[in-house]
Amino acid sequence: MVHHPRFGVERAPLAALPGDSRSIERHRLEIDLFRPVGVEPGALRGLVNRLTREALGTFDVVGEDGARLLRITSRRARARIERWADPALFPAVVERVRGITPLQDPPDVEAYLGGWG
């Protein structure tokens, strides 16, 4: 938890890693990356909007070769599917998405992490 200087209240961070004590487990979506990807501005927002608008359970993004790049999961849908033991409650979509592509080379973060980038 983080103390907010203006409001004086404890607030959870916008994002935290699994197991991070600052996370409050109130997020509605989970995004799993299966390999490094490049995401153009707005591409991820479009997926999240579609997931909520169409009441999807999951949205898998695949590359040209059909390999899974990432998955967005609705935690609400997953909980209801588990509760009622019915995977047909919420649709699952698997598609290629413009603006999300696999990175061909490993990302180079040496300059960033070294402080000279």
N, C-alpha and C positions, 0 to 999 in steps of 0.2 A: 504494500500500500504506500501511496505517496501523499505527503501533506501538501495541500494546495494553498499557496501563500495568500491568495485573495479571499478565498471562502473559508479557510481554516478547517476544511473537512478532509477526511481520508478518502482518496480516490484510487481506483485501480488503474494501472497503465493501460494505454490503448491496445497494447499487445504484450504478451509475455510468453516465454517458452514453457512447454509442459514441465510441470514440477516446480515452476517458479512460484514462490509463496505470495507474490504480488498479484497473481492472476485470481480472479474471483469466479471463474467458470460460468460467466453469464453471456459469453459470446454465442451468437446464433449460428455461425457458420464455421466450418473447419476447412482449411485448404491444405491439401497434401501435395507436395512436389515430389515427383518420381525421378526427375533429372533436372539439371539446370535449364532454365528457360528464359527467353527474352520476352518481355511483355510491353507492347506499345501502349502509350497513354490511352486510357479509356477502355481497353480491352477487358480488363478484369471487372471493371464496374458494369460493363454490359452483361457479363456472365452472372454476376450477383443479382442484377436486376431481373434477368430472365429466370434465374432459379426461384426468386421470390414471386415474381409475377405469375409464373406457370405452376407454382406449388410443387416443384420438383424435389425429389429426395436427394439425388446426386447428379452432378454434371461432370463427366470425364472429358477432358480435352486430350485428343490424340494428335500425333504428328502425321506427316505424309505417309510414313511407313506403317501407321496403325499403332505404334507404340504409345502407351499412355504417358502423358506429360504431367498432368495434374488432375486433381479431383477436388471439387467443392461439394461439401456435404452439409445439408441442413440438419442441425442437431435436433431440432424439434421433430422432423420427419423420422430421423433414426430412432428417437425415443419411442415414437408411436408405433413404428414398425416392430421394434423389439417388444413393446408392451402387448401388442395384439398378434405377434408372430405371423405377420402378413406382409411380405415384401412388396405386394402389389398395391399397397395403400398410396404410395407416392411413386411417380414415374422416375426412371433413371435414363439419362441421356448420355450418349457417347458421340462426340462430333469433333471435327477439325474446326478451329476457330481462327479467323483472320486476326493477326496481331499478337498471337502467342506461338512462338516457334522455339524449337530446341536450340540450345547453344551448341555449336559445333566443337569449340575448344573450351577447356575448363576456364572459368572466369579468372582473370588476373587481378587479384586484390592486394598484391604485394605493396604497391605504392600507397594505397589507401591505408592498409594496416600499419605500414611503416611510417606514416605521417608525412610523406613527401609528395603525395599525389593531389 
